[in-house]
Amino acid sequence: MAGKRKSHSAAFKAQVALAALKGDKTINELASQHGVHPTLIHGWKKQLLTGAEAVFASGAKGTGPPEDKTTELYEQIGRLKVELDWVKKKSRPPSAEAKRALIEAEHPELSVRRQCELIGLNRSTVYYEPTPESAENLTLMRLIDEQYTTCPFYGSRRMAAWLGTQGHEVNRKRVQRLLRIMGLEAMYPKPKLSVGSGHKVYPYLLRGVAIDRVHQVWSTDITYIPMPTGFMYLAATMDWFSRYVVAWRLSNTLDGSFCQDMLEEALGRGKPEVFNTDQGVQFTAAAWVGRLERAGVAVSMDGRGRCLDNVFVERLWRSVKYEDVYLKGYESVPALESGLRAYFGFYNTERLHQSLDYRTPAQVYGVGATKAPTKQ
């Protein structure tokens, strides 16, 4: 006989979401600590970030006597029903994982069945408990990350074949799924596709442009960092001319909030003429591009078929992993954060770069900087 499905109070969800937002543990560690699945924690953290803005947006309501607005209310009910039907038919639904996180098992008025009907989710999906990433998958993800850092042009077919040479016979579909979780995609020229991603596509502004000064071009990217009990994501902003790492952030999820925090820190240290990114959801979001435009920064996005537009940051990831992460094998998130802080300090102020005539990024960055960066 199947056991009773677990239900969690709002206070418990808030506690776990706040712990995830704190970012000092991987999602897998939090799942083990609180006895819930990582998928739920992803959803609760997203709900917390989304709902926090509404707390301050709601204004005070009047306390006067109610008026008889029965007719108006009936009109609103009819209009809302029509709008709801239209939304259910026309709106592009989010993923099943995102819908699942919206279900409130202990809602005082709406049953789970009704909630599923409203958001278009199969009720069986609510009760499904997916298996967390196994130790074997974490091992495969570590190997994939190392090989991708060396050969970023490897797609799922080559990666599956390479894993076979390392004694891990896995099929291509499994490799594709792990690559999606890690946020990795092979770097190679692609055909120009029709625009249908739902966001404004900004032009690539750097074609044929000579990079000859500090704060002319900044760029950013996100990479996967393997951990013994899960993984983290690392984002960094780099000045192209000096290779100086202006700001960086760690996160246990791929939401855009940690990238936004990094952007605020970077803009507090200077302002580029152009900010170049790929077309990832974190960098096409209205909050990201809106902040850049308000700061008077031109937004540039990697063009279709241009696989090396962000090559400077890709080289940074290779240095970070081979010179620090893989060597140190950090056991916890605080240790990883402390180690990365020390490494980026070394990278900026002590590591000599051949492309900079054997000077450090800080030496070059300081020559043309209008505002000296604060200590990492």
C-alpha positions in Angstrom: 0.0 0.0 0.0 1.4 3.4 -1.0 2.4 5.7 1.8 0.7 9.0 2.5 2.1 11.8 0.4 4.1 14.4 2.3 2.7 17.9 2.7 4.8 20.8 3.8 3.7 23.9 5.6 4.3 27.4 4.2 6.7 28.1 7.1 8.8 25.0 6.2 8.8 26.0 2.5 9.9 29.5 3.4 12.7 28.1 5.7 14.1 25.9 3.0 13.8 28.6 0.3 15.7 31.1 2.4 18.4 28.5 3.0 18.6 28.0 -0.8 18.7 31.7 -1.3 21.6 32.0 1.2 23.7 29.9 -1.2 26.1 28.4 1.2 25.0 24.8 0.3 24.2 22.9 -2.9 20.6 22.1 -3.6 21.5 18.4 -3.1 22.9 19.1 0.4 19.7 21.0 1.3 17.5 18.2 0.0 19.3 15.7 2.1 19.2 17.9 5.2 15.5 18.7 5.0 14.3 15.4 3.5 12.7 16.9 0.3 13.5 16.5 -3.3 15.8 19.0 -5.1 13.1 19.8 -7.6 10.9 21.2 -4.9 13.7 23.4 -3.5 14.3 24.8 -7.0 10.6 25.7 -7.2 10.3 27.2 -3.7 13.4 29.4 -4.2 11.9 30.6 -7.5 8.6 31.3 -5.8 10.4 33.3 -3.0 12.3 35.4 -5.5 9.1 36.0 -7.6 6.9 36.8 -4.6 9.3 39.1 -2.7 8.6 42.0 -5.0 4.9 41.7 -4.5 5.3 42.2 -0.7 6.5 45.8 -1.2 4.3 46.5 -4.3 1.0 46.1 -2.5 -0.3 49.3 -1.2 -2.6 50.0 1.8 -6.3 49.3 1.4 -9.1 51.5 2.5 -11.2 50.5 5.5 -14.5 52.3 4.7 -17.9 50.6 4.6 -18.4 48.3 1.6 -20.6 49.4 -1.3 -23.2 47.3 -3.1 -21.4 46.4 -6.3 -23.2 43.1 -7.0 -23.8 43.8 -10.7 -20.2 45.0 -11.2 -18.9 41.9 -9.4 -20.9 39.6 -11.7 -19.5 41.4 -14.7 -16.0 41.0 -13.4 -16.6 37.3 -12.7 -17.8 36.8 -16.3 -14.8 38.7 -17.7 -12.4 36.8 -15.5 -13.8 33.5 -16.7 -13.4 34.5 -20.3 -9.8 35.7 -19.6 -9.0 32.6 -17.8 -10.2 30.4 -20.6 -8.2 32.5 -23.1 -5.1 32.2 -20.9 -5.4 28.4 -20.6 -5.7 28.1 -24.3 -3.3 30.6 -25.6 -0.5 31.0 -23.0 2.6 29.0 -23.4 2.7 26.7 -20.4 5.8 26.6 -18.2 7.6 23.3 -17.6 5.9 20.6 -15.6 8.6 21.1 -12.9 7.7 24.8 -12.6 3.9 24.0 -12.4 4.5 21.3 -9.8 6.1 23.8 -7.5 3.0 26.0 -7.6 0.7 23.4 -6.1 -0.3 24.0 -2.5 -1.4 20.7 -0.9 -2.9 22.4 2.2 -4.7 25.3 0.4 -7.8 26.1 2.5 -10.1 26.6 -0.5 -8.7 25.0 -3.6 -8.2 21.2 -3.8 -5.1 19.7 -5.4 -7.4 18.5 -8.3 -8.7 22.0 -8.9 -5.3 23.6 -8.8 -4.0 21.1 -11.3 -7.0 21.9 -13.6 -6.3 25.6 -13.3 -2.6 25.4 -14.4 -3.1 22.5 -16.8 -1.1 19.9 -14.9 -1.7 16.2 -14.8 -2.6 15.3 -11.2 -0.3 12.2 -11.3 2.7 14.6 -11.9 2.0 16.2 -8.5 2.6 12.9 -6.6 5.6 11.8 -8.7 8.8 11.9 -6.8 11.8 11.9 -9.2 15.0 10.3 -8.2 17.8 12.7 -7.2 21.0 12.7 -9.3 22.9 9.6 -8.4 26.6 9.4 -7.4 27.2 7.8 -10.9 25.6 10.8 -12.6 27.6 13.3 -10.5 30.8 11.4 -11.5 29.8 11.6 -15.2 29.0 15.3 -14.9 32.5 15.8 -13.4 34.1 14.0 -16.3 31.9 15.9 -18.9 32.9 19.2 -17.3 36.6 18.4 -17.5 36.4 17.3 -21.1 34.2 20.2 -22.1 36.7 22.6 -20.6 39.4 21.1 -22.8 37.2 20.5 -25.9 34.2 22.8 -25.8 33.3 21.8 -29.4 32.3 18.3 -28.3 28.6 17.6 -28.7 26.6 14.9 -27.1 27.7 12.2 -29.7 31.4 12.8 -29.2 31.0 13.2 -25.5 29.2 9.9 -25.2 32.0 8.3 -27.3 34.7 9.8 -25.1 33.0 8.7 -21.9 33.1 5.2 -23.4 36.9 5.4 -23.8 37.0 6.3 -20.0 35.2 3.1 -19.1 31.7 4.7 -18.9 29.3 3.2 -21.5 26.4 5.7 -21.6 24.0 6.5 -24.4 23.7 9.9 -26.1 20.3 10.7 -24.6 21.7 10.5 -21.1 24.6 12.7 -22.0 22.2 15.2 -23.5 20.2 15.4 -20.3 23.3 15.9 -18.2 24.5 18.6 -20.5 21.2 20.4 -20.1 21.4 20.3 -16.3 25.0 21.6 -16.5 24.0 24.4 -18.9 26.5 23.3 -21.5 26.3 23.4 -25.2 28.9 22.5 -27.8 30.6 25.6 -29.4 30.3 25.3 -33.2 29.0 27.5 -36.1 25.2 27.1 -36.4 22.8 28.0 -39.1 20.8 31.2 -38.8 17.4 30.2 -37.3 14.2 32.1 -37.3 13.7 34.2 -34.1 11.2 32.6 -31.9 12.6 32.6 -28.4 10.3 35.3 -27.1 12.9 38.0 -26.3 14.3 41.0 -28.0 17.5 40.0 -29.9 20.1 42.7 -29.7 22.7 43.0 -32.5 26.3 41.8 -32.2 28.2 45.1 -32.0 31.8 43.9 -32.0 32.2 42.6 -35.6 35.4 44.1 -36.9 35.9 46.3 -33.8 39.4 46.7 -32.5 39.5 46.3 -28.7 42.1 48.9 -27.6 41.1 50.3 -24.2 39.8 49.5 -20.7 36.0 49.6 -20.2 35.4 49.4 -24.0 33.8 45.9 -23.8 32.7 43.8 -20.9 31.3 40.3 -21.2 29.9 37.6 -18.9 29.1 33.9 -18.8 28.1 31.1 -16.5 29.9 27.8 -15.9 29.3 24.6 -13.9 31.3 23.8 -10.8 31.3 20.1 -9.7 31.0 19.4 -6.0 31.2 16.1 -4.0 27.5 16.3 -3.2 26.0 18.3 -6.1 27.1 21.3 -8.1 27.2 25.1 -8.2 27.1 27.7 -10.9 29.7 30.4 -11.3 29.2 33.7 -13.2 31.9 36.3 -13.9 32.2 39.6 -15.6 35.4 40.4 -17.5 36.9 43.4 -19.1 38.0 42.3 -22.6 41.0 44.5 -23.0 42.7 43.9 -19.7 41.2 40.4 -18.9 40.4 41.8 -15.5 37.6 40.0 -13.6 35.4 42.9 -12.5 32.9 40.8 -10.5 31.8 37.3 -9.9 29.0 35.3 -8.1 28.2 31.7 -7.1 24.7 30.2 -7.0 23.2 26.8 -6.3 20.5 27.4 -9.0 20.4 28.9 -12.5 18.0 31.7 -11.7 18.9 35.2 -12.9 19.1 36.8 -9.4 22.8 36.0 -8.8 23.7 37.4 -12.2 21.8 40.6 -11.4 23.7 40.9 -8.1 27.0 40.5 -10.0 25.9 43.1 -12.6 25.2 45.6 -9.8 28.6 45.1 -8.2 30.3 45.4 -11.6 28.5 48.6 -12.5 29.5 50.0 -9.1 33.2 49.6 -10.2 32.9 51.1 -13.6 30.8 51.3 -16.8 31.6 49.7 -20.1 30.7 51.2 -23.5 29.4 47.8 -24.7 28.3 44.7 -22.7 28.4 41.5 -24.7 26.6 38.2 -23.6 25.2 35.1 -25.2 21.4 34.7 -25.5 20.9 32.8 -22.3 17.7 33.5 -20.4 19.6 35.2 -17.6 21.0 37.8 -20.0 17.9 38.3 -22.2 15.7 39.0 -19.2 14.1 42.5 -18.9 15.8 43.1 -15.6 19.3 42.5 -17.1 19.0 44.5 -20.3 16.9 47.2 -18.6 19.6 47.8 -16.0 22.3 48.1 -18.7 20.2 50.5 -20.8 19.5 52.7 -17.8 23.2 52.8 -17.1 23.8 54.0 -20.7 25.5 50.8 -21.8 25.1 49.4 -25.3 23.8 45.8 -25.2 25.5 43.3 -27.6 24.5 39.6 -28.0 26.5 36.8 -29.6 25.4 36.4 -33.2 24.1 33.2 -34.7 26.9 31.1 -36.1 29.6 32.9 -34.1 30.9 30.2 -31.7 33.9 32.2 -30.4 32.2 35.6 -29.5 32.8 34.9 -25.8 36.2 33.3 -26.1 37.9 35.4 -23.4 35.5 34.2 -20.7 35.8 30.6 -21.9 39.5 30.9 -21.5 38.9 32.2 -18.0 36.8 29.2 -17.1 39.6 26.9 -18.3 42.1 28.7 -16.1 39.8 28.7 -13.0 39.1 25.0 -13.3 42.6 23.6 -14.1 44.5 26.0 -11.9 42.2 25.9 -8.9 38.9 23.9 -8.8 40.2 20.6 -10.1 43.4 20.8 -8.1 41.7 21.8 -4.8 38.6 19.6 -4.9 36.6 21.8 -2.6 34.3 19.8 -0.2 31.8 22.6 0.7 30.3 25.7 -0.7 32.0 28.1 1.9 35.4 26.5 1.0 34.7 26.9 -2.7 33.7 30.6 -2.3 36.8 31.3 -0.2 39.0 29.5 -2.6 37.6 31.3 -5.6 38.0 34.7 -3.9 41.7 33.9 -3.3 42.1 32.7 -6.9 40.5 35.7 -8.6 42.6 37.9 -6.4 45.7 36.0 -7.7 44.4 36.0 -11.3 43.8 39.8 -11.3 46.9 40.9 -9.4 49.6 38.3 -9.7 49.1 36.0 -12.7 51.1 37.1 -15.7 49.4 36.9 -19.1 51.4 36.4 -22.3 48.7 38.2 -24.3 49.3 41.3 -22.0 53.1 41.3 -22.5 53.5 39.4 -19.3 51.7 42.0 -17.2 48.8 41.2 -14.8 45.2 42.2 -15.6 45.2 44.7 -12.7 48.2 46.5 -14.2 46.5 46.9 -17.5 43.1 47.6 -16.0 44.5 50.3 -13.8 46.1 52.2 -16.8 42.8 53.1 -18.4 40.3 52.7 -15.5 38.3 55.7 -14.4 37.6 54.1 -11.1 39.9 51.7 -9.3 38.3 48.4 -8.4 37.8 47.5 -4.8 39.6 44.5 -3.4 37.9 41.2 -4.2 
